[in-house]
């Protein structure tokens, strides 16, 4: 089975990718997977890559992967999509509104909950249709990738294997509603959005601080 790990980046975020890409690439090597950096936003919609690869893991470039991160392809069954749901806690009302919004544009597919986050996201060859256009276009509303792909998952009735937040630890999962867990106990830390967990002024500053903790 041929495996691929992809991420998206351009020259505008080199300070970040200098920190993260070596460890994403190292994780790909650990999995026995190829590693590919995609350029544009819509490059995430990569059904053509499934002509060559059986399974693909998408990892956002604003993520740190721990050195002892398990093999996510072992965690997620081949016939299922692997993702963390983020319509929980403080984000629940807004993400449910996003689910409503995309169905207002493209039609009701019975999607009511389970708003995906594509920051750390596993799909197999059988799921390649979730990366295609809907009515000849990509959704451009809030959370465009997450909403677009989530819509097509439901339209195609694909199985989803919900990953524990340890596979995609965003700031929302460090909030009191989740028990305020330590992000350093997770496999993957995701600095999505503001990406500030503690007393830092910018996302990059937070990442530079955490880098020292994770990798010395």
N, C-alpha and C positions, 0 to 999 in steps of 0.2 A: 504494500500500500504506500503510495507516494504522498508525502506530507509537505505542507508549506506554512510558514509563518509570515504574515505581512504586517506592515505598519505604514502610516502615511506621514510625510514630512516634506518640508521645503527648506530653502536656505534661510528663511526668516526665523527659524527656531533652532539653529545650530547649537546655541548655548545649552538648550535642553537635550537635544539628541546626542550631543557629545557625552552626556551623562547616562542616558537611557539605552541608546541603541546597542552599545557593546554587550549589555546584559540581556537584552531581548534576543540578540544574535546568539549569545551563549546558550540561552534557553532553547532556541531552535536547534542548535547543534545537539543539545542533550536529548531532544525529542527525535533526532534523526531526520529533521525537516530542513528543507531549503529556507532561505531568508530573503525577503524581497521588500524593498522600500518603494512605495507607490507615491506618485507626485501630487496629483490633483485631488480635490474633494470627491469628485465623482469616480475616481479610480477605485474607491471602496466597492463600487458596484462592478464586481469582476467575475461575471459568469464564465467568461472565456478561460479563466485560469483553471476551471474545473475540467477543461479538455485534457489538461496534463496532470492535475492533482486530484487525489481522492478525498482529502480532507484539508481544510484550511483553518488556521487560527489567526484571527485579526487581533492585533494588539495596538492600542493607541500609543503614540510616541511620548505621552506624558505619564508613563507608568514605570514603576520599578518592579522587577520580578526578583524574588528572593532566590538565593543560590540553591536552596533546598526545595524549591517549588516542585510539586509532583507533576506527573505527566497528565495534562488535561485531556489528552486523547484517550487515556485509560478511564478517566472519570466520566466522559460523555459517550454514550452509546452511538454507534455509527448512524443509526436511523433517527437520531435526535439532534436538535440544535442546542448548543450549550451557551447559556447567558445568565447574567444576574438580572433580577427584576428590580426596578427602582421606583415603582409606584407604592412606596411604603413611607411610614413616618411623616416627616415634614413635607415630603414631595408628593405624597399620595394625591391630594386634590388637584394639583396642577397637572400631574402626569395623566390622570384620568380625563382631564379637560383636553389634553393633547390627543388622547385616543379618540375622543369625540370629534375633535377638529378634523383629523385626517379622514374619518369616515363621512364627515360632512362634504368633503371634497370628492372622494372616490366611491362612496357607497358603504352601506352597513354590511360588515362581514362577521358580525357577532362578537367583535372584540370589546370586552368590557373591563378587563384587568390583565395584568402581566405586561407592563411597559418595559421593554427590553433596554439594555444598555450594550451597545456594540463595541465598547472599549476593549473588552476581552471576550471574544465571541467565536464559537466553533461551529462550522457548518461542513457538511459532506457534499459529495457530487450530486446526490439526489435532491439537494436543496438549492441548486443553482438558480432556480427561477425567482428566489427571493431578492436577487440582486438586479433584476430587470426593471425596466420602466413600467409605470402604470399609466395606461392611456397615453402612451408616447411621451411621458415626462417623469421626472423625479420630483417627489414632494419637496417643497421648499419652505414649509412652515417650521415652527419651532421643533428642534430635535429631528431635523430632516432625515438623517440616516436611520436613527432609532425608530421613528414613526413609520417611515417608508417600508423598512424591512419587517417591522412588527406587523404591519398591515398585511404584507404578502405571506407571512408565516400563517396568519389566521385564514387568509383567503385560500391558501393551499392545504390547510388542515395538517400542517407538519407538527410532529411531536417536539416538545421543548423539555430539556433537562435543566431545571433551575439550579444554577450554581450557588453555593453558599457565598456570602459576601467576601469571604476570605480570598476568593479568586478575583475580586474586583472591589477593593476597599476604598470607596469614595468618602468624602467628608461626612456625608449623610449617615454613614454607618458608624461614625464615632459619636453621634449625638445620643443624648440620654435615653430616647425612646428605644434605642438598640442596646442599651446597657453600657454605653461609652467604652467599647472594647479598644484595646491597644492596637493601632494599625500595624505595628511592627510584629504582631503575632499572625498577620495574614500572609498569604503567598504573594499577593500582588497589591501594590498601593497605587491608586489612580488619582492624579491631581487634576481632575476634571473641574470645569467651571473656575471659580476663584482658586480652588485647590489649596486653601490655607487651613491647616489643622490647628496650629497654635500661633505663637506670637511672631509672625513674619509679615512683612509688608507686601510681598509679592509671591506668586506661585513659584517662580524660579528660585527665590531665596529659600522658600520652604523645601524645595527639592534639593538644593545644595546642602542644606542643613541635614535633611534625612539621609542623603547619600553617605555622609560621614558615619551615620549610625549603622546603615545597612552594609556598607562595603569598606568601611574603615578609611 
